[in-house]
Amino acid sequence: MGCTSCGTPQGCGSKGNCGTGSCNKMSTFDWLSHLGIDDSYATDIVEVSFKDGASKGFYHAPPRLGVYTGDYVAVETSNGYNIGCITLSGELVRLQLKKKNIKEVKVTESVLRKANDRDLEKMHEARQLEYPALLKARVIARTNHVPMKVTDVEYQGDCRKATIYYTADERVDFRQLVRQFSHQLRVKIEMRQIGPRQESGRLGGIGSCGRELCCSTWLSDFQSVNTAAARYQNIAINQSKLSGQCGRLKCCLNYELDTYMEALEAFPKKADKLRTEAGTGILIKTDIFKGLMYYTYREDRGLLFPIPVDKVHEIVALNKEGQKPADLQSFQVVTETKDDIFEYEDVTGAVELPAEKRRRKGGKSTKSRKSGSRRKKSASGSGEKESKSTPTAKTEPKGDKSTGKKRRSRNRNRRRPRKDKGGGGE
């Protein structure tokens, strides 16, 4: 469970507010931890998780070490030691052993010591080596044309051993491949094949429901799922919508299957056809929540009759006796549909809008017309003055004889001197 599900910070530095369960995504809620019950038959076996719950193991923790849930410890392995976090202790460990069919006698490995700063630094170094090793392993597998997909690489806490998880559709001979892996990564290699659902559980992701995948947060027991589960729940057989991130059918199809199977016991089993005098009724669909079965006539498929389950039992009993009811319409559920009545209120005089000013058809406003008339007057006045001062004879402008273009005057762009209003010129 995630931190927000249990509300207890199980050794989490975020005090239970991480929101994703990343501190240990496959941890078990210890509901006996706050009771404080002394058990004389308590076991010294603890559950230790590695790489934030990616893998788990059971180890003996001697009482002299004084380790508790949430502590990082160093545990013994067949080749060196590994660093993990204690996620469960006490009586619940026995329940986990019983669930996974492991006897207490078979738990032989033990906790060596409580992890120190050097051990934690070594563990972080191992985590940083995993992604580059994953890329190298994929390149080597593709170069040798091996039909396998390298999913994940997990280093041991002392960086002496690396476990490579892969998926393959058929049996793979990777004896030569292991030698190349060991030569490139400089560690001992262990190959472990997993299925598509285990692959999604290790990688994680977001499902179509918007939440984290069940296989990466709490689901560890994978059961077979088939399309019959979707048919019993009246779900459309759409392979793209029924498949999860792993490419297989979603595990959540089995969550409510037992409830649907129990509800379907009240429905008649052989009621696909109902014989009436008006025609033969054919079953179209079944609404389990409302307890209705929808029928239509074979001759007229346009009519649909929702009939309750108890009425269907009556028609089936009559058909067995050789009798036929008049029609299906007398057995259907009549649903009264109320038309929505819209009421309008008279708001005349309650809301007054300001009068909109209309423009004339010319399209110009009064301001533009006034400014245009002023420009015309000023242009006509200046034209009369220039006509009086300048001679009426027209002179041809000088131009370039070769091109015939007019030569531009240099003084054309110069600003004319402004005359003083008081007439103080020369």
Secondary structure in CASP SS format (residue, H / E / C, confidence):
PFRMAT SS
TARGET T0000
AUTHOR 0000-0000-0000
METHOD secondary structure of the structure
MODEL  1
M C 1.00
G C 1.00
C H 1.00
T H 1.00
S H 1.00
C H 1.00
G C 1.00
T C 1.00
P C 1.00
Q C 1.00
G C 1.00
C C 1.00
G C 1.00
S C 1.00
K C 1.00
G C 1.00
N C 1.00
C C 1.00
G C 1.00
T C 1.00
G C 1.00
S C 1.00
C C 1.00
N C 1.00
K C 1.00
M C 1.00
S C 1.00
T C 1.00
F C 1.00
D C 1.00
W C 1.00
L C 1.00
S C 1.00
H C 1.00
L C 1.00
G C 1.00
I C 1.00
D C 1.00
D C 1.00
S C 1.00
Y C 1.00
A C 1.00
T C 1.00
D C 1.00
I E 1.00
V E 1.00
E E 1.00
V E 1.00
S E 1.00
F E 1.00
K C 1.00
D C 1.00
G C 1.00
A C 1.00
S E 1.00
K E 1.00
G E 1.00
F E 1.00
Y E 1.00
H E 1.00
A C 1.00
P C 1.00
P H 1.00
R H 1.00
L H 1.00
G C 1.00
V C 1.00
Y C 1.00
T C 1.00
G C 1.00
D C 1.00
Y E 1.00
V E 1.00
A E 1.00
V E 1.00
E E 1.00
T E 1.00
S C 1.00
N C 1.00
G E 1.00
Y E 1.00
N E 1.00
I E 1.00
G E 1.00
C E 1.00
I E 1.00
T E 1.00
L E 1.00
S E 1.00
G C 1.00
E H 1.00
L H 1.00
V H 1.00
R H 1.00
L H 1.00
Q H 1.00
L H 1.00
K H 1.00
K H 1.00
K C 1.00
N C 1.00
I C 1.00
K C 1.00
E H 1.00
V H 1.00
K H 1.00
V C 1.00
T C 1.00
E C 1.00
S E 1.00
V E 1.00
L E 1.00
R E 1.00
K E 1.00
A C 1.00
N C 1.00
D H 1.00
R H 1.00
D H 1.00
L H 1.00
E H 1.00
K H 1.00
M H 1.00
H H 1.00
E H 1.00
A H 1.00
R H 1.00
Q H 1.00
L H 1.00
E H 1.00
Y H 1.00
P H 1.00
A H 1.00
L H 1.00
L H 1.00
K H 1.00
A H 1.00
R H 1.00
V H 1.00
I H 1.00
A H 1.00
R H 1.00
T H 1.00
N C 1.00
H C 1.00
V C 1.00
P C 1.00
M C 1.00
K E 1.00
V E 1.00
T E 1.00
D E 1.00
V E 1.00
E E 1.00
Y E 1.00
Q C 1.00
G C 1.00
D C 1.00
C C 1.00
R C 1.00
K E 1.00
A E 1.00
T E 1.00
I E 1.00
Y E 1.00
Y E 1.00
T E 1.00
A C 1.00
D C 1.00
E C 1.00
R C 1.00
V C 1.00
D C 1.00
F C 1.00
R H 1.00
Q H 1.00
L H 1.00
V H 1.00
R H 1.00
Q H 1.00
F H 1.00
S H 1.00
H H 1.00
Q H 1.00
L H 1.00
R C 1.00
V C 1.00
K E 1.00
I E 1.00
E E 1.00
M E 1.00
R E 1.00
Q E 1.00
I C 1.00
G C 1.00
P H 1.00
R H 1.00
Q H 1.00
E H 1.00
S H 1.00
G H 1.00
R H 1.00
L H 1.00
G C 1.00
G C 1.00
I E 1.00
G C 1.00
S C 1.00
C C 1.00
G C 1.00
R C 1.00
E E 1.00
L C 1.00
C H 1.00
C H 1.00
S H 1.00
T H 1.00
W C 1.00
L C 1.00
S C 1.00
D C 1.00
F C 1.00
Q C 1.00
S C 1.00
V C 1.00
N C 1.00
T H 1.00
A H 1.00
A H 1.00
A H 1.00
R H 1.00
Y H 1.00
Q C 1.00
N C 1.00
I C 1.00
A C 1.00
I C 1.00
N C 1.00
Q H 1.00
S H 1.00
K H 1.00
L H 1.00
S E 1.00
G C 1.00
Q C 1.00
C C 1.00
G C 1.00
R C 1.00
L E 1.00
K C 1.00
C H 1.00
C H 1.00
L H 1.00
N H 1.00
Y C 1.00
E C 1.00
L H 1.00
D H 1.00
T H 1.00
Y H 1.00
M H 1.00
E H 1.00
A H 1.00
L H 1.00
E C 1.00
A C 1.00
F C 1.00
P C 1.00
K C 1.00
K C 1.00
A C 1.00
D C 1.00
K E 1.00
L E 1.00
R E 1.00
T C 1.00
E C 1.00
A C 1.00
G C 1.00
T E 1.00
G E 1.00
I E 1.00
L E 1.00
I E 1.00
K E 1.00
T E 1.00
D E 1.00
I C 1.00
F C 1.00
K C 1.00
G C 1.00
L E 1.00
M E 1.00
Y E 1.00
Y E 1.00
T E 1.00
Y E 1.00
R C 1.00
E C 1.00
D C 1.00
R C 1.00
G C 1.00
L C 1.00
L C 1.00
F E 1.00
P E 1.00
I E 1.00
P E 1.00
V H 1.00
D H 1.00
K H 1.00
V H 1.00
H H 1.00
E H 1.00
I H 1.00
V H 1.00
A H 1.00
L H 1.00
N H 1.00
K H 1.00
E C 1.00
G C 1.00
Q C 1.00
K C 1.00
P C 1.00
A C 1.00
D C 1.00
L C 1.00
Q C 1.00
S C 1.00
F C 1.00
Q C 1.00
V C 1.00
V C 1.00
T C 1.00
E C 1.00
T C 1.00
K C 1.00
D C 1.00
D C 1.00
I C 1.00
F C 1.00
E C 1.00
Y C 1.00
E C 1.00
D C 1.00
V C 1.00
T C 1.00
G C 1.00
A C 1.00
V C 1.00
E C 1.00
L C 1.00
P C 1.00
A C 1.00
E C 1.00
K C 1.00
R C 1.00
R C 1.00
R C 1.00
K C 1.00
G C 1.00
G C 1.00
K C 1.00
S C 1.00
T H 1.00
K H 1.00
S H 1.00
R H 1.00
K H 1.00
S H 1.00
G H 1.00
S H 1.00
R H 1.00
R H 1.00
K H 1.00
K H 1.00
S H 1.00
A H 1.00
S H 1.00
G H 1.00
S H 1.00
G H 1.00
E H 1.00
K H 1.00
E H 1.00
S H 1.00
K H 1.00
S H 1.00
T C 1.00
P C 1.00
T C 1.00
A C 1.00
K C 1.00
T C 1.00
E C 1.00
P C 1.00
K C 1.00
G E 1.00
D C 1.00
K C 1.00
S C 1.00
T C 1.00
G C 1.00
K C 1.00
K E 1.00
R C 1.00
R C 1.00
S C 1.00
R H 1.00
N H 1.00
R H 1.00
N C 1.00
R C 1.00
R C 1.00
R C 1.00
P C 1.00
R C 1.00
K C 1.00
D C 1.00
K C 1.00
G C 1.00
G C 1.00
G C 1.00
G C 1.00
E C 1.00
END
